[in-house]
Amino acid sequence: MKAITIEKELSTYLPLLSKEQQNLILEMIKSILHIDGKEKRITIEQYNIEIEAAMKEIKSGKGVSHADVVKQSKKWLKRK
């Protein structure tokens, strides 16, 4: 579906919803986009600092390999 069509449909249907329903839709959209009103965005500098710190941890052996994560997740699935 084209973006214009989607926008048109949304603008048509949204006003038909109650305020509670509109709020639910808004919360669903925020959830999909992982938007939290309390969450603050970090700067690119802070992002790079955190990436560098994570890389140092991995190089020092503090990381977990993909294979180990797969093994652990299989154990979690067996518990259910």
Buried (B, 14 or more C-beta within 10 A) or exposed (E): EEEEEEEEEEEEEEEEEEEEEEEEBEEEEEEEEEEEEEEEEEEEEEEEEEEEEEEEEEEEEEEEEEEEEEEEEEEEEEEE
